[in-house]
């Protein structure tokens, strides 16, 4: 799996396992994402890259969590980079209210 696909798989896991205010540590994120052992180095690189993404809150050793104030950017990443359908994004980002701001929605 190439790096963009690994990023999309990790984002999908973060969204699915997201608990408000609770970060997910790297090991749990890798385990729940279900990538093969040969993908772990790429996945760790992607996790490190995600630490700087505006739609992710980096909680240090405690892990990563979604930044709900940046769901607009996350929705665009899911649509353009991960090729999710609008209905998938709407069903997974339930608390986001900025749908009318997207040209694809």
Rosetta blueprint (number, residue, H / E / L):
1 X L
2 X L
3 X H
4 X H
5 X H
6 X H
7 X H
8 X H
9 X H
10 X H
11 X H
12 X H
13 X H
14 X H
15 X H
16 X H
17 X H
18 X L
19 X E
20 X L
21 X L
22 X E
23 X L
24 X E
25 X L
26 X H
27 X H
28 X H
29 X H
30 X H
31 X H
32 X H
33 X H
34 X L
35 X L
36 X L
37 X H
38 X H
39 X H
40 X H
41 X H
42 X H
43 X H
44 X H
45 X H
46 X H
47 X H
48 X H
49 X H
50 X H
51 X L
52 X L
53 X L
54 X L
55 X L
56 X E
57 X E
58 X E
59 X L
60 X H
61 X H
62 X H
63 X L
64 X E
65 X E
66 X E
67 X L
68 X H
69 X H
70 X H
71 X H
72 X H
73 X H
74 X H
75 X H
76 X H
77 X H
78 X H
79 X H
80 X H
81 X H
82 X L
83 X L
84 X L
85 X L
86 X H
87 X H
88 X H
89 X H
90 X H
91 X H
92 X H
93 X L
94 X L
95 X L
96 X L
97 X L
98 X L
99 X H
100 X H
101 X H
102 X L
103 X L
104 X L
105 X L
